[in-house]
Amino acid sequence: MITICCNNPCLHEKDGNCTLTHVTSVSQPLKNSCAYFIKKTEKPQQKYSKLL
């Protein structure tokens, strides 16, 4: 298991660590940001529908 530190207000962040357990390849990586970032106040469907 790999520990990824995270201090963003992300849905996957808990106690300063990323809790995301499965990732897929990213076709359009974002600069200076996590490709899997979902703001805690957003619903996951909103984030992923923006990418399509």
ModelCIF file with pLDDT and N, C-alpha, C, O atoms, coordinates in Angstrom:
data_MODEL
#
_entry.id   MODEL 
#
_entity.id                         1 
_entity.type                       polymer 
_entity.pdbx_number_of_molecules   1 
#
_entity_poly.entity_id                      1 
_entity_poly.type                           'polypeptide(L)' 
_entity_poly.nstd_linkage                   no 
_entity_poly.nstd_monomer                   no 
_entity_poly.pdbx_seq_one_letter_code       MITICCNNPCLHEKDGNCTLTHVTSVSQPLKNSCAYFIKKTEKPQQKYSKLL 
_entity_poly.pdbx_seq_one_letter_code_can   MITICCNNPCLHEKDGNCTLTHVTSVSQPLKNSCAYFIKKTEKPQQKYSKLL 
_entity_poly.pdbx_strand_id                 A 
#
loop_
_entity_poly_seq.entity_id 
_entity_poly_seq.num 
_entity_poly_seq.mon_id 
_entity_poly_seq.hetero 
1 1  MET n 
1 2  ILE n 
1 3  THR n 
1 4  ILE n 
1 5  CYS n 
1 6  CYS n 
1 7  ASN n 
1 8  ASN n 
1 9  PRO n 
1 10 CYS n 
1 11 LEU n 
1 12 HIS n 
1 13 GLU n 
1 14 LYS n 
1 15 ASP n 
1 16 GLY n 
1 17 ASN n 
1 18 CYS n 
1 19 THR n 
1 20 LEU n 
1 21 THR n 
1 22 HIS n 
1 23 VAL n 
1 24 THR n 
1 25 SER n 
1 26 VAL n 
1 27 SER n 
1 28 GLN n 
1 29 PRO n 
1 30 LEU n 
1 31 LYS n 
1 32 ASN n 
1 33 SER n 
1 34 CYS n 
1 35 ALA n 
1 36 TYR n 
1 37 PHE n 
1 38 ILE n 
1 39 LYS n 
1 40 LYS n 
1 41 THR n 
1 42 GLU n 
1 43 LYS n 
1 44 PRO n 
1 45 GLN n 
1 46 GLN n 
1 47 LYS n 
1 48 TYR n 
1 49 SER n 
1 50 LYS n 
1 51 LEU n 
1 52 LEU n 
#
_struct_asym.id          A 
_struct_asym.entity_id   1 
#
loop_
_ma_qa_metric.id 
_ma_qa_metric.mode 
_ma_qa_metric.name 
_ma_qa_metric.software_group_id 
_ma_qa_metric.type 
1 global pLDDT . pLDDT 
2 local  pLDDT . pLDDT 
#
_ma_qa_metric_global.metric_id      1 
_ma_qa_metric_global.metric_value   76.38 
_ma_qa_metric_global.model_id       1 
_ma_qa_metric_global.ordinal_id     1 
#
loop_
_ma_qa_metric_local.label_asym_id 
_ma_qa_metric_local.label_comp_id 
_ma_qa_metric_local.label_seq_id 
_ma_qa_metric_local.metric_id 
_ma_qa_metric_local.metric_value 
_ma_qa_metric_local.model_id 
_ma_qa_metric_local.ordinal_id 
A MET 1  2 60.00 1 1  
A ILE 2  2 72.00 1 2  
A THR 3  2 81.00 1 3  
A ILE 4  2 84.00 1 4  
A CYS 5  2 87.00 1 5  
A CYS 6  2 87.00 1 6  
A ASN 7  2 86.00 1 7  
A ASN 8  2 87.00 1 8  
A PRO 9  2 90.00 1 9  
A CYS 10 2 90.00 1 10 
A LEU 11 2 89.00 1 11 
A HIS 12 2 89.00 1 12 
A GLU 13 2 91.00 1 13 
A LYS 14 2 91.00 1 14 
A ASP 15 2 92.00 1 15 
A GLY 16 2 91.00 1 16 
A ASN 17 2 91.00 1 17 
A CYS 18 2 90.00 1 18 
A THR 19 2 90.00 1 19 
A LEU 20 2 87.00 1 20 
A THR 21 2 83.00 1 21 
A HIS 22 2 81.00 1 22 
A VAL 23 2 76.00 1 23 
A THR 24 2 76.00 1 24 
A SER 25 2 76.00 1 25 
A VAL 26 2 71.00 1 26 
A SER 27 2 72.00 1 27 
A GLN 28 2 70.00 1 28 
A PRO 29 2 68.00 1 29 
A LEU 30 2 67.00 1 30 
A LYS 31 2 65.00 1 31 
A ASN 32 2 64.00 1 32 
A SER 33 2 75.00 1 33 
A CYS 34 2 83.00 1 34 
A ALA 35 2 81.00 1 35 
A TYR 36 2 84.00 1 36 
A PHE 37 2 85.00 1 37 
A ILE 38 2 86.00 1 38 
A LYS 39 2 87.00 1 39 
A LYS 40 2 86.00 1 40 
A THR 41 2 82.00 1 41 
A GLU 42 2 68.00 1 42 
A LYS 43 2 66.00 1 43 
A PRO 44 2 61.00 1 44 
A GLN 45 2 59.00 1 45 
A GLN 46 2 56.00 1 46 
A LYS 47 2 55.00 1 47 
A TYR 48 2 54.00 1 48 
A SER 49 2 54.00 1 49 
A LYS 50 2 54.00 1 50 
A LEU 51 2 53.00 1 51 
A LEU 52 2 49.00 1 52 
#
loop_
_atom_site.group_PDB 
_atom_site.id 
_atom_site.type_symbol 
_atom_site.label_atom_id 
_atom_site.label_alt_id 
_atom_site.label_comp_id 
_atom_site.label_asym_id 
_atom_site.label_entity_id 
_atom_site.label_seq_id 
_atom_site.pdbx_PDB_ins_code 
_atom_site.Cartn_x 
_atom_site.Cartn_y 
_atom_site.Cartn_z 
_atom_site.occupancy 
_atom_site.B_iso_or_equiv 
_atom_site.pdbx_formal_charge 
_atom_site.auth_seq_id 
_atom_site.auth_comp_id 
_atom_site.auth_asym_id 
_atom_site.auth_atom_id 
_atom_site.pdbx_PDB_model_num 
ATOM 1   N N  . MET A 1 1  ? 0.836   -1.176 0.000   1.00 60.00 ? 1  MET A N  1 
ATOM 2   C CA . MET A 1 1  ? 0.000   0.000  0.000   1.00 60.00 ? 1  MET A CA 1 
ATOM 3   C C  . MET A 1 1  ? 0.882   1.241  0.000   1.00 60.00 ? 1  MET A C  1 
ATOM 4   O O  . MET A 1 1  ? 1.914   1.284  0.671   1.00 60.00 ? 1  MET A O  1 
ATOM 5   N N  . ILE A 1 2  ? 0.465   2.248  -0.760  1.00 72.00 ? 2  ILE A N  1 
ATOM 6   C CA . ILE A 1 2  ? 1.198   3.502  -0.853  1.00 72.00 ? 2  ILE A CA 1 
ATOM 7   C C  . ILE A 1 2  ? 0.420   4.585  -0.126  1.00 72.00 ? 2  ILE A C  1 
ATOM 8   O O  . ILE A 1 2  ? -0.800  4.679  -0.262  1.00 72.00 ? 2  ILE A O  1 
ATOM 9   N N  . THR A 1 3  ? 1.120   5.395  0.640   1.00 81.00 ? 3  THR A N  1 
ATOM 10  C CA . THR A 1 3  ? 0.492   6.515  1.324   1.00 81.00 ? 3  THR A CA 1 
ATOM 11  C C  . THR A 1 3  ? 0.699   7.771  0.489   1.00 81.00 ? 3  THR A C  1 
ATOM 12  O O  . THR A 1 3  ? 1.830   8.142  0.175   1.00 81.00 ? 3  THR A O  1 
ATOM 13  N N  . ILE A 1 4  ? -0.399  8.418  0.136   1.00 84.00 ? 4  ILE A N  1 
ATOM 14  C CA . ILE A 1 4  ? -0.338  9.662  -0.620  1.00 84.00 ? 4  ILE A CA 1 
ATOM 15  C C  . ILE A 1 4  ? -0.872  10.764 0.275   1.00 84.00 ? 4  ILE A C  1 
ATOM 16  O O  . ILE A 1 4  ? -2.043  10.759 0.655   1.00 84.00 ? 4  ILE A O  1 
ATOM 17  N N  . CYS A 1 5  ? -0.008  11.705 0.607   1.00 87.00 ? 5  CYS A N  1 
ATOM 18  C CA . CYS A 1 5  ? -0.417  12.836 1.445   1.00 87.00 ? 5  CYS A CA 1 
ATOM 19  C C  . CYS A 1 5  ? -1.278  13.786 0.626   1.00 87.00 ? 5  CYS A C  1 
ATOM 20  O O  . CYS A 1 5  ? -1.012  14.029 -0.551  1.00 87.00 ? 5  CYS A O  1 
ATOM 21  N N  . CYS A 1 6  ? -2.310  14.317 1.264   1.00 87.00 ? 6  CYS A N  1 
ATOM 22  C CA . CYS A 1 6  ? -3.236  15.219 0.584   1.00 87.00 ? 6  CYS A CA 1 
ATOM 23  C C  . CYS A 1 6  ? -3.747  16.243 1.586   1.00 87.00 ? 6  CYS A C  1 
ATOM 24  O O  . CYS A 1 6  ? -4.193  15.885 2.676   1.00 87.00 ? 6  CYS A O  1 
ATOM 25  N N  . ASN A 1 7  ? -3.681  17.512 1.216   1.00 86.00 ? 7  ASN A N  1 
ATOM 26  C CA . ASN A 1 7  ? -4.220  18.548 2.091   1.00 86.00 ? 7  ASN A CA 1 
ATOM 27  C C  . ASN A 1 7  ? -5.291  19.372 1.374   1.00 86.00 ? 7  ASN A C  1 
ATOM 28  O O  . ASN A 1 7  ? -5.636  20.468 1.816   1.00 86.00 ? 7  ASN A O  1 
ATOM 29  N N  . ASN A 1 8  ? -5.813  18.841 0.270   1.00 87.00 ? 8  ASN A N  1 
ATOM 30  C CA . ASN A 1 8  ? -6.878  19.514 -0.466  1.00 87.00 ? 8  ASN A CA 1 
ATOM 31  C C  . ASN A 1 8  ? -8.234  19.158 0.135   1.00 87.00 ? 8  ASN A C  1 
ATOM 32  O O  . ASN A 1 8  ? -8.376  18.105 0.756   1.00 87.00 ? 8  ASN A O  1 
ATOM 33  N N  . PRO A 1 9  ? -9.238  20.029 -0.041  1.00 90.00 ? 9  PRO A N  1 
ATOM 34  C CA . PRO A 1 9  ? -10.585 19.714 0.450   1.00 90.00 ? 9  PRO A CA 1 
ATOM 35  C C  . PRO A 1 9  ? -11.284 18.752 -0.515  1.00 90.00 ? 9  PRO A C  1 
ATOM 36  O O  . PRO A 1 9  ? -12.275 19.099 -1.157  1.00 90.00 ? 9  PRO A O  1 
ATOM 37  N N  . CYS A 1 10 ? -10.748 17.551 -0.597  1.00 90.00 ? 10 CYS A N  1 
ATOM 38  C CA . CYS A 1 10 ? -11.185 16.561 -1.574  1.00 90.00 ? 10 CYS A CA 1 
ATOM 39  C C  . CYS A 1 10 ? -12.055 15.486 -0.925  1.00 90.00 ? 10 CYS A C  1 
ATOM 40  O O  . CYS A 1 10 ? -11.890 15.157 0.250   1.00 90.00 ? 10 CYS A O  1 
ATOM 41  N N  . LEU A 1 11 ? -12.974 14.954 -1.707  1.00 89.00 ? 11 LEU A N  1 
ATOM 42  C CA . LEU A 1 11 ? -13.849 13.891 -1.245  1.00 89.00 ? 11 LEU A CA 1 
ATOM 43  C C  . LEU A 1 11 ? -13.053 12.666 -0.797  1.00 89.00 ? 11 LEU A C  1 
ATOM 44  O O  . LEU A 1 11 ? -13.493 11.930 0.086   1.00 89.00 ? 11 LEU A O  1 
ATOM 45  N N  . HIS A 1 12 ? -11.887 12.445 -1.402  1.00 89.00 ? 12 HIS A N  1 
ATOM 46  C CA . HIS A 1 12 ? -11.071 11.268 -1.106  1.00 89.00 ? 12 HIS A CA 1 
ATOM 47  C C  . HIS A 1 12 ? -10.078 11.489 0.034   1.00 89.00 ? 12 HIS A C  1 
ATOM 48  O O  . HIS A 1 12 ? -9.403  10.544 0.444   1.00 89.00 ? 12 HIS A O  1 
ATOM 49  N N  . GLU A 1 13 ? -9.971  12.723 0.560   1.00 91.00 ? 13 GLU A N  1 
ATOM 50  C CA . GLU A 1 13 ? -9.010  13.036 1.623   1.00 91.00 ? 13 GLU A CA 1 
ATOM 51  C C  . GLU A 1 13 ? -9.602  12.724 2.985   1.00 91.00 ? 13 GLU A C  1 
ATOM 52  O O  . GLU A 1 13 ? -10.747 13.068 3.278   1.00 91.00 ? 13 GLU A O  1 
ATOM 53  N N  . LYS A 1 14 ? -8.795  12.063 3.816   1.00 91.00 ? 14 LYS A N  1 
ATOM 54  C CA . LYS A 1 14 ? -9.195  11.808 5.201   1.00 91.00 ? 14 LYS A CA 1 
ATOM 55  C C  . LYS A 1 14 ? -7.937  11.836 6.062   1.00 91.00 ? 14 LYS A C  1 
ATOM 56  O O  . LYS A 1 14 ? -6.974  11.117 5.794   1.00 91.00 ? 14 LYS A O  1 
ATOM 57  N N  . ASP A 1 15 ? -7.954  12.658 7.079   1.00 92.00 ? 15 ASP A N  1 
ATOM 58  C CA . ASP A 1 15 ? -6.826  12.780 8.010   1.00 92.00 ? 15 ASP A CA 1 
ATOM 59  C C  . ASP A 1 15 ? -5.505  13.061 7.303   1.00 92.00 ? 15 ASP A C  1 
ATOM 60  O O  . ASP A 1 15 ? -4.462  12.550 7.709   1.00 92.00 ? 15 ASP A O  1 
ATOM 61  N N  . GLY A 1 16 ? -5.545  13.879 6.238   1.00 91.00 ? 16 GLY A N  1 
ATOM 62  C CA . GLY A 1 16 ? -4.331  14.267 5.534   1.00 91.00 ? 16 GLY A CA 1 
ATOM 63  C C  . GLY A 1 16 ? -3.803  13.250 4.535   1.00 91.00 ? 16 GLY A C  1 
ATOM 64  O O  . GLY A 1 16 ? -2.705  13.420 4.005   1.00 91.00 ? 16 GLY A O  1 
ATOM 65  N N  . ASN A 1 17 ? -4.561  12.203 4.272   1.00 91.00 ? 17 ASN A N  1 
ATOM 66  C CA . ASN A 1 17 ? -4.144  11.175 3.315   1.00 91.00 ? 17 ASN A CA 1 
ATOM 67  C C  . ASN A 1 17 ? -5.239  10.924 2.290   1.00 91.00 ? 17 ASN A C  1 
ATOM 68  O O  . ASN A 1 17 ? -6.426  11.090 2.573   1.00 91.00 ? 17 ASN A O  1 
ATOM 69  N N  . CYS A 1 18 ? -4.821  10.520 1.091   1.00 90.00 ? 18 CYS A N  1 
ATOM 70  C CA . CYS A 1 18 ? -5.760  10.155 0.044   1.00 90.00 ? 18 CYS A CA 1 
ATOM 71  C C  . CYS A 1 18 ? -6.277  8.744  0.324   1.00 90.00 ? 18 CYS A C  1 
ATOM 72  O O  . CYS A 1 18 ? -5.493  7.831  0.584   1.00 90.00 ? 18 CYS A O  1 
ATOM 73  N N  . THR A 1 19 ? -7.592  8.571  0.271   1.00 90.00 ? 19 THR A N  1 
ATOM 74  C CA . THR A 1 19 ? -8.184  7.266  0.540   1.00 90.00 ? 19 THR A CA 1 
ATOM 75  C C  . THR A 1 19 ? -8.618  6.554  -0.737  1.00 90.00 ? 19 THR A C  1 
ATOM 76  O O  . THR A 1 19 ? -9.214  5.479  -0.670  1.00 90.00 ? 19 THR A O  1 
ATOM 77  N N  . LEU A 1 20 ? -8.327  7.137  -1.896  1.00 87.00 ? 20 LEU A N  1 
ATOM 78  C CA . LEU A 1 20 ? -8.691  6.525  -3.165  1.00 87.00 ? 20 LEU A CA 1 
ATOM 79  C C  . LEU A 1 20 ? -7.921  5.217  -3.323  1.00 87.00 ? 20 LEU A C  1 
ATOM 80  O O  . LEU A 1 20 ? -6.695  5.202  -3.209  1.00 87.00 ? 20 LEU A O  1 
ATOM 81  N N  . THR A 1 21 ? -8.622  4.134  -3.582  1.00 83.00 ? 21 THR A N  1 
ATOM 82  C CA . THR A 1 21 ? -7.975  2.820  -3.643  1.00 83.00 ? 21 THR A CA 1 
ATOM 83  C C  . THR A 1 21 ? -7.806  2.293  -5.055  1.00 83.00 ? 21 THR A C  1 
ATOM 84  O O  . THR A 1 21 ? -6.958  1.433  -5.292  1.00 83.00 ? 21 THR A O  1 
ATOM 85  N N  . HIS A 1 22 ? -8.587  2.785  -5.991  1.00 81.00 ? 22 HIS A N  1 
ATOM 86  C CA . HIS A 1 22 ? -8.479  2.327  -7.375  1.00 81.00 ? 22 HIS A CA 1 
ATOM 87  C C  . HIS A 1 22 ? -8.407  3.536  -8.293  1.00 81.00 ? 22 HIS A C  1 
ATOM 88  O O  . HIS A 1 22 ? -9.219  4.455  -8.180  1.00 81.00 ? 22 HIS A O  1 
ATOM 89  N N  . VAL A 1 23 ? -7.457  3.540  -9.185  1.00 76.00 ? 23 VAL A N  1 
ATOM 90  C CA . VAL A 1 23 ? -7.322  4.637  -10.142 1.00 76.00 ? 23 VAL A CA 1 
ATOM 91  C C  . VAL A 1 23 ? -7.299  4.059  -11.553 1.00 76.00 ? 23 VAL A C  1 
ATOM 92  O O  . VAL A 1 23 ? -6.982  2.888  -11.760 1.00 76.00 ? 23 VAL A O  1 
ATOM 93  N N  . THR A 1 24 ? -7.636  4.897  -12.500 1.00 76.00 ? 24 THR A N  1 
ATOM 94  C CA . THR A 1 24 ? -7.571  4.519  -13.904 1.00 76.00 ? 24 THR A CA 1 
ATOM 95  C C  . THR A 1 24 ? -6.614  5.461  -14.606 1.00 76.00 ? 24 THR A C  1 
ATOM 96  O O  . THR A 1 24 ? -6.227  6.486  -14.044 1.00 76.00 ? 24 THR A O  1 
ATOM 97  N N  . SER A 1 25 ? -6.232  5.132  -15.809 1.00 76.00 ? 25 SER A N  1 
ATOM 98  C CA . SER A 1 25 ? -5.336  6.021  -16.539 1.00 76.00 ? 25 SER A CA 1 
ATOM 99  C C  . SER A 1 25 ? -6.099  7.296  -16.894 1.00 76.00 ? 25 SER A C  1 
ATOM 100 O O  . SER A 1 25 ? -7.309  7.269  -17.120 1.00 76.00 ? 25 SER A O  1 
ATOM 101 N N  . VAL A 1 26 ? -5.379  8.396  -16.939 1.00 71.00 ? 26 VAL A N  1 
ATOM 102 C CA . VAL A 1 26 ? -5.970  9.698  -17.198 1.00 71.00 ? 26 VAL A CA 1 
ATOM 103 C C  . VAL A 1 26 ? -5.573  10.138 -18.594 1.00 71.00 ? 26 VAL A C  1 
ATOM 104 O O  . VAL A 1 26 ? -4.388  10.190 -18.921 1.00 71.00 ? 26 VAL A O  1 
ATOM 105 N N  . SER A 1 27 ? -6.564  10.455 -19.419 1.00 72.00 ? 27 SER A N  1 
ATOM 106 C CA . SER A 1 27 ? -6.265  10.848 -20.800 1.00 72.00 ? 27 SER A CA 1 
ATOM 107 C C  . SER A 1 27 ? -5.856  12.306 -20.915 1.00 72.00 ? 27 SER A C  1 
ATOM 108 O O  . SER A 1 27 ? -5.111  12.668 -21.826 1.00 72.00 ? 27 SER A O  1 
ATOM 109 N N  . GLN A 1 28 ? -6.330  13.148 -20.007 1.00 70.00 ? 28 GLN A N  1 
ATOM 110 C CA . GLN A 1 28 ? -5.987  14.566 -20.022 1.00 70.00 ? 28 GLN A CA 1 
ATOM 111 C C  . GLN A 1 28 ? -5.540  14.997 -18.631 1.00 70.00 ? 28 GLN A C  1 
ATOM 112 O O  . GLN A 1 28 ? -6.335  15.557 -17.876 1.00 70.00 ? 28 GLN A O  1 
ATOM 113 N N  . PRO A 1 29 ? -4.283  14.746 -18.280 1.00 68.00 ? 29 PRO A N  1 
ATOM 114 C CA . PRO A 1 29 ? -3.817  15.112 -16.939 1.00 68.00 ? 29 PRO A CA 1 
ATOM 115 C C  . PRO A 1 29 ? -3.879  16.616 -16.716 1.00 68.00 ? 29 PRO A C  1 
ATOM 116 O O  . PRO A 1 29 ? -3.667  17.407 -17.635 1.00 68.00 ? 29 PRO A O  1 
ATOM 117 N N  . LEU A 1 30 ? -4.169  16.988 -15.488 1.00 67.00 ? 30 LEU A N  1 
ATOM 118 C CA . LEU A 1 30 ? -4.259  18.394 -15.115 1.00 67.00 ? 30 LEU A CA 1 
ATOM 119 C C  . LEU A 1 30 ? -2.928  18.857 -14.562 1.00 67.00 ? 30 LEU A C  1 
ATOM 120 O O  . LEU A 1 30 ? -2.263  18.112 -13.842 1.00 67.00 ? 30 LEU A O  1 
ATOM 121 N N  . LYS A 1 31 ? -2.533  20.066 -14.884 1.00 65.00 ? 31 LYS A N  1 
ATOM 122 C CA . LYS A 1 31 ? -1.298  20.626 -14.351 1.00 65.00 ? 31 LYS A CA 1 
ATOM 123 C C  . LYS A 1 31 ? -1.544  21.149 -12.942 1.00 65.00 ? 31 LYS A C  1 
ATOM 124 O O  . LYS A 1 31 ? -2.557  21.799 -12.680 1.00 65.00 ? 31 LYS A O  1 
ATOM 125 N N  . ASN A 1 32 ? -0.615  20.864 -12.039 1.00 64.00 ? 32 ASN A N  1 
ATOM 126 C CA . ASN A 1 32 ? -0.652  21.371 -10.660 1.00 64.00 ? 32 ASN A CA 1 
ATOM 127 C C  . ASN A 1 32 ? -1.915  20.980 -9.900  1.00 64.00 ? 32 ASN A C  1 
ATOM 128 O O  . ASN A 1 32 ? -2.339  21.708 -9.002  1.00 64.00 ? 32 ASN A O  1 
ATOM 129 N N  . SER A 1 33 ? -2.510  19.873 -10.233 1.00 75.00 ? 33 SER A N  1 
ATOM 130 C CA . SER A 1 33 ? -3.708  19.441 -9.543  1.00 75.00 ? 33 SER A CA 1 
ATOM 131 C C  . SER A 1 33 ? -3.838  17.928 -9.659  1.00 75.00 ? 33 SER A C  1 
ATOM 132 O O  . SER A 1 33 ? -3.219  17.308 -10.524 1.00 75.00 ? 33 SER A O  1 
ATOM 133 N N  . CYS A 1 34 ? -4.619  17.361 -8.814  1.00 83.00 ? 34 CYS A N  1 
ATOM 134 C CA . CYS A 1 34 ? -4.862  15.925 -8.850  1.00 83.00 ? 34 CYS A CA 1 
ATOM 135 C C  . CYS A 1 34 ? -5.962  15.628 -9.863  1.00 83.00 ? 34 CYS A C  1 
ATOM 136 O O  . CYS A 1 34 ? -6.996  16.297 -9.866  1.00 83.00 ? 34 CYS A O  1 
ATOM 137 N N  . ALA A 1 35 ? -5.755  14.654 -10.706 1.00 81.00 ? 35 ALA A N  1 
ATOM 138 C CA . ALA A 1 35 ? -6.743  14.285 -11.716 1.00 81.00 ? 35 ALA A CA 1 
ATOM 139 C C  . ALA A 1 35 ? -8.001  13.693 -11.095 1.00 81.00 ? 35 ALA A C  1 
ATOM 140 O O  . ALA A 1 35 ? -9.047  13.647 -11.742 1.00 81.00 ? 35 ALA A O  1 
ATOM 141 N N  . TYR A 1 36 ? -7.912  13.244 -9.858  1.00 84.00 ? 36 TYR A N  1 
ATOM 142 C CA . TYR A 1 36 ? -9.043  12.607 -9.183  1.00 84.00 ? 36 TYR A CA 1 
ATOM 143 C C  . TYR A 1 36 ? -9.702  13.509 -8.149  1.00 84.00 ? 36 TYR A C  1 
ATOM 144 O O  . TYR A 1 36 ? -10.548 13.052 -7.380  1.00 84.00 ? 36 TYR A O  1 
ATOM 145 N N  . PHE A 1 37 ? -9.325  14.788 -8.120  1.00 85.00 ? 37 PHE A N  1 
ATOM 146 C CA . PHE A 1 37 ? -9.857  15.726 -7.142  1.00 85.00 ? 37 PHE A CA 1 
ATOM 147 C C  . PHE A 1 37 ? -11.348 15.937 -7.353  1.00 85.00 ? 37 PHE A C  1 
ATOM 148 O O  . PHE A 1 37 ? -11.790 16.265 -8.454  1.00 85.00 ? 37 PHE A O  1 
ATOM 149 N N  . ILE A 1 38 ? -12.117 15.745 -6.291  1.00 86.00 ? 38 ILE A N  1 
ATOM 150 C CA . ILE A 1 38 ? -13.540 16.065 -6.263  1.00 86.00 ? 38 ILE A CA 1 
ATOM 151 C C  . ILE A 1 38 ? -13.761 16.868 -4.989  1.00 86.00 ? 38 ILE A C  1 
ATOM 152 O O  . ILE A 1 38 ? -13.529 16.378 -3.884  1.00 86.00 ? 38 ILE A O  1 
ATOM 153 N N  . LYS A 1 39 ? -14.206 18.093 -5.155  1.00 87.00 ? 39 LYS A N  1 
ATOM 154 C CA . LYS A 1 39 ? -14.445 18.943 -3.995  1.00 87.00 ? 39 LYS A CA 1 
ATOM 155 C C  . LYS A 1 39 ? -15.462 18.272 -3.085  1.00 87.00 ? 39 LYS A C  1 
ATOM 156 O O  . LYS A 1 39 ? -16.451 17.719 -3.568  1.00 87.00 ? 39 LYS A O  1 
ATOM 157 N N  . LYS A 1 40 ? -15.238 18.311 -1.783  1.00 86.00 ? 40 LYS A N  1 
ATOM 158 C CA . LYS A 1 40 ? -16.098 17.622 -0.824  1.00 86.00 ? 40 LYS A CA 1 
ATOM 159 C C  . LYS A 1 40 ? -17.560 18.015 -0.944  1.00 86.00 ? 40 LYS A C  1 
ATOM 160 O O  . LYS A 1 40 ? -18.431 17.220 -0.594  1.00 86.00 ? 40 LYS A O  1 
ATOM 161 N N  . THR A 1 41 ? -17.856 19.207 -1.424  1.00 82.00 ? 41 THR A N  1 
ATOM 162 C CA . THR A 1 41 ? -19.239 19.643 -1.541  1.00 82.00 ? 41 THR A CA 1 
ATOM 163 C C  . THR A 1 41 ? -19.892 19.194 -2.850  1.00 82.00 ? 41 THR A C  1 
ATOM 164 O O  . THR A 1 41 ? -21.110 19.298 -2.991  1.00 82.00 ? 41 THR A O  1 
ATOM 165 N N  . GLU A 1 42 ? -19.099 18.693 -3.817  1.00 68.00 ? 42 GLU A N  1 
ATOM 166 C CA . GLU A 1 42 ? -19.647 18.221 -5.084  1.00 68.00 ? 42 GLU A CA 1 
ATOM 167 C C  . GLU A 1 42 ? -20.057 16.759 -4.982  1.00 68.00 ? 42 GLU A C  1 
ATOM 168 O O  . GLU A 1 42 ? -19.545 16.017 -4.144  1.00 68.00 ? 42 GLU A O  1 
ATOM 169 N N  . LYS A 1 43 ? -20.973 16.361 -5.830  1.00 66.00 ? 43 LYS A N  1 
ATOM 170 C CA . LYS A 1 43 ? -21.309 14.956 -5.953  1.00 66.00 ? 43 LYS A CA 1 
ATOM 171 C C  . LYS A 1 43 ? -20.387 14.359 -7.005  1.00 66.00 ? 43 LYS A C  1 
ATOM 172 O O  . LYS A 1 43 ? -20.094 15.036 -7.990  1.00 66.00 ? 43 LYS A O  1 
ATOM 173 N N  . PRO A 1 44 ? -19.915 13.126 -6.850  1.00 61.00 ? 44 PRO A N  1 
ATOM 174 C CA . PRO A 1 44 ? -18.990 12.527 -7.808  1.00 61.00 ? 44 PRO A CA 1 
ATOM 175 C C  . PRO A 1 44 ? -19.477 12.580 -9.254  1.00 61.00 ? 44 PRO A C  1 
ATOM 176 O O  . PRO A 1 44 ? -18.652 12.744 -10.153 1.00 61.00 ? 44 PRO A O  1 
ATOM 177 N N  . GLN A 1 45 ? -20.756 12.452 -9.517  1.00 59.00 ? 45 GLN A N  1 
ATOM 178 C CA . GLN A 1 45 ? -21.267 12.474 -10.876 1.00 59.00 ? 45 GLN A CA 1 
ATOM 179 C C  . GLN A 1 45 ? -21.018 13.827 -11.535 1.00 59.00 ? 45 GLN A C  1 
ATOM 180 O O  . GLN A 1 45 ? -20.783 13.877 -12.743 1.00 59.00 ? 45 GLN A O  1 
ATOM 181 N N  . GLN A 1 46 ? -21.061 14.924 -10.782 1.00 56.00 ? 46 GLN A N  1 
ATOM 182 C CA . GLN A 1 46 ? -20.830 16.248 -11.337 1.00 56.00 ? 46 GLN A CA 1 
ATOM 183 C C  . GLN A 1 46 ? -19.406 16.366 -11.864 1.00 56.00 ? 46 GLN A C  1 
ATOM 184 O O  . GLN A 1 46 ? -19.205 16.904 -12.953 1.00 56.00 ? 46 GLN A O  1 
ATOM 185 N N  . LYS A 1 47 ? -18.432 15.888 -11.137 1.00 55.00 ? 47 LYS A N  1 
ATOM 186 C CA . LYS A 1 47 ? -17.041 15.992 -11.535 1.00 55.00 ? 47 LYS A CA 1 
ATOM 187 C C  . LYS A 1 47 ? -16.775 15.196 -12.799 1.00 55.00 ? 47 LYS A C  1 
ATOM 188 O O  . LYS A 1 47 ? -16.176 15.715 -13.741 1.00 55.00 ? 47 LYS A O  1 
ATOM 189 N N  . TYR A 1 48 ? -17.212 13.943 -12.835 1.00 54.00 ? 48 TYR A N  1 
ATOM 190 C CA . TYR A 1 48 ? -16.901 13.087 -13.956 1.00 54.00 ? 48 TYR A CA 1 
ATOM 191 C C  . TYR A 1 48 ? -17.691 13.439 -15.200 1.00 54.00 ? 48 TYR A C  1 
ATOM 192 O O  . TYR A 1 48 ? -17.217 13.184 -16.307 1.00 54.00 ? 48 TYR A O  1 
ATOM 193 N N  . SER A 1 49 ? -18.860 14.007 -15.066 1.00 54.00 ? 49 SER A N  1 
ATOM 194 C CA . SER A 1 49 ? -19.620 14.417 -16.244 1.00 54.00 ? 49 SER A CA 1 
ATOM 195 C C  . SER A 1 49 ? -18.956 15.599 -16.934 1.00 54.00 ? 49 SER A C  1 
ATOM 196 O O  . SER A 1 49 ? -19.120 15.775 -18.141 1.00 54.00 ? 49 SER A O  1 
ATOM 197 N N  . LYS A 1 50 ? -18.202 16.420 -16.186 1.00 54.00 ? 50 LYS A N  1 
ATOM 198 C CA . LYS A 1 50 ? -17.472 17.544 -16.776 1.00 54.00 ? 50 LYS A CA 1 
ATOM 199 C C  . LYS A 1 50 ? -16.328 17.069 -17.662 1.00 54.00 ? 50 LYS A C  1 
ATOM 200 O O  . LYS A 1 50 ? -15.950 17.765 -18.605 1.00 54.00 ? 50 LYS A O  1 
ATOM 201 N N  . LEU A 1 51 ? -15.774 15.904 -17.376 1.00 53.00 ? 51 LEU A N  1 
ATOM 202 C CA . LEU A 1 51 ? -14.646 15.378 -18.130 1.00 53.00 ? 51 LEU A CA 1 
ATOM 203 C C  . LEU A 1 51 ? -15.070 14.771 -19.465 1.00 53.00 ? 51 LEU A C  1 
ATOM 204 O O  . LEU A 1 51 ? -14.249 14.639 -20.373 1.00 53.00 ? 51 LEU A O  1 
ATOM 205 N N  . LEU A 1 52 ? -16.332 14.403 -19.590 1.00 49.00 ? 52 LEU A N  1 
ATOM 206 C CA . LEU A 1 52 ? -16.813 13.750 -20.817 1.00 49.00 ? 52 LEU A CA 1 
ATOM 207 C C  . LEU A 1 52 ? -17.188 14.728 -21.883 1.00 49.00 ? 52 LEU A C  1 
ATOM 208 O O  . LEU A 1 52 ? -17.609 14.328 -22.968 1.00 49.00 ? 52 LEU A O  1 
#
